[in-house]
Amino acid sequence: MRDKVARRSSLLKFLSLSEFRCIALINCFESFFLFYVSSKNSLIEEARSTEIGV
């Protein structure tokens, strides 16, 4: 009986840890994506301003 409880608690710990890793990975990807989009937008804006300037 005790073995089952210990196994279940370790499984829950593992699941919560993997869930935390998944959330961290999603946050990392999201921040990278936002950085990529904002840098791309600034490049587009820069290109537009140089076109207008020329």
C-alpha positions in Angstrom: 0.0 0.0 0.0 2.8 2.4 1.0 4.6 1.6 -2.2 1.6 2.6 -4.3 1.3 5.9 -2.6 5.1 6.6 -3.0 4.9 5.7 -6.6 1.9 7.9 -7.2 3.5 10.9 -5.4 6.7 10.4 -7.5 4.6 10.2 -10.6 2.8 13.5 -9.7 6.2 15.1 -9.0 7.4 14.0 -12.4 4.3 15.2 -14.1 4.4 18.6 -12.4 8.1 18.9 -13.3 7.5 18.0 -17.0 4.5 20.5 -17.0 6.8 23.2 -15.6 9.4 22.4 -18.3 6.8 22.5 -21.0 5.6 25.9 -19.8 9.1 27.2 -19.6 9.8 25.9 -23.2 6.6 27.6 -24.4 7.6 30.9 -22.7 11.0 30.7 -24.2 9.6 30.0 -27.7 7.1 32.8 -27.3 9.7 35.4 -26.3 11.9 34.3 -29.2 9.0 34.5 -31.6 8.1 38.0 -30.3 11.7 39.1 -30.6 11.9 37.8 -34.2 8.6 39.5 -35.2 9.6 42.8 -33.6 13.1 42.7 -35.2 11.5 41.9 -38.6 9.0 44.7 -38.2 11.8 47.2 -37.4 13.7 46.0 -40.5 10.6 46.5 -42.6 10.1 50.0 -41.1 13.7 50.8 -41.7 13.4 49.7 -45.3 10.3 51.8 -45.8 11.9 54.9 -44.3 15.0 54.5 -46.6 12.7 54.1 -49.6 10.8 57.3 -48.7 14.1 59.1 -48.0 15.5 58.2 -51.4 
